[in-house]
Amino acid sequence: MAIDLIQTLQTRLNQLRSLGQQANPDSQLLQQRFLEAQQQFQTQVLPLGDRADAAPNLQPILTEMNRTFRLLGMDVAFLQAARQSVTAQQRQRQLGDKLQQLLDFCQALADTGL
């Protein structure tokens, strides 16, 4: 069950990464997809750390994921506000980096044996 939640989150993050890599990403859709992924993380994945049978190394991963999601939200907002193509490209790279970090964290969660 928990692994399914992580896989679903990975799928959402990959979709968000694909959208963010487009030449001119739809900022409304990007914001919507980000909020969906963040909500899923907060309501379904983050509570996994509160389970009695949670692995001891689970909580630090979830804490870093939560922090990275907050930073990702700022990157999405900055990308939406970018007016010059150089700035937009820089923001897209930062967005991609944060998404890769989140995907790596998802893999680390899966490796804990949830």
N, C-alpha and C positions, 0 to 999 in steps of 0.2 A: 504494500500500500504506500509506504513512505517513498519507496523508489519510484513509484508512478508519479507522485507529486514532484519529485526532483526532475524526472524526465519531461514532464509537462512544462516545468519552469525552463528547462534547457531549450525546449522547442520555442517557447515564447522569446527567450533571449536571442536565439538564432534568427528568428523572424525580425526582431528589433534590429539586430546587427545588419541583416540584409537591407532593411529599409534605410538604416542610417548610412549605408555605403553608396546609396544611389547618388547620382550627380546632383539632383535637386530634390532631396527628400521632402515629402509632404509633411510639413511641420505639425499640422493638426493630427494626422495619423500617427506620427512619431510620438507625440505627447500621449495620445490615447493608448498606444501599444505599451509605452513605458509604464503608464499608470496601471494597466492591466497586469503587467508582470510584477510590479511592485506590490500591488494588492494581493496577488496570489502568494508572493513570498511572505508577506506580513500575516496573512490569515491562515495559510496552510503549511508553509515550510518552517517559518520561525518558531511556531509552537512545538515543533518536534524536539527542540532543546529542553522543553519543560517535562517531557515524559520521564517517568521513573527509570525506564530501561535505556535512556539515552547514553550514548558513549561519552566518556569524559572529555574527549577532544572535540565534541560536536559544538559546544557553546562558543568557543573562540571563532570557529568557522562562521557560525551564524552571526556573531557580532560583527565580524569583518564584512560579511555580505550586506548586513543592514547599513553599515557605514558606506560601502561602495554604492548601494542603491541611492542613498542620499546624494552622494557626489554625482552619480549618473543623472539624477534629476536636475542638478545644476547644469551639467553639460548639455542636456536636452534644451533647457531654457536658453543657454548661451548660443546654441546652434540656431534656435529660432530667431534670436535677436541679431545674428550675424548679418551684416549688410555687404561686406566685401567677400569675394570668393576665396581669398587667401585665408581670411578668418574662418570662414565656413569650413574650409578643408582642414584647418587645424582643429576645429571643434569636432569634426567628424572623426579625425584620428583619435582624439581624446575619448570620444564616445565609444569607438571601437575597442580601445584599450580597456576601458571600464567593463565593457561587455565581455571581453575575453577573461578578465579577472573573475567576473561572476560565473562564467562557464567553468573556469578552473575550480572555483569554490564548489560548484555543483558536483563536479567530478570527485572532489575531496569528500563531500557529503556522501556520495554513493560509495566511496571506498571505506567509509566508517562501518559499512554493513547494516545500514538502517533496515 
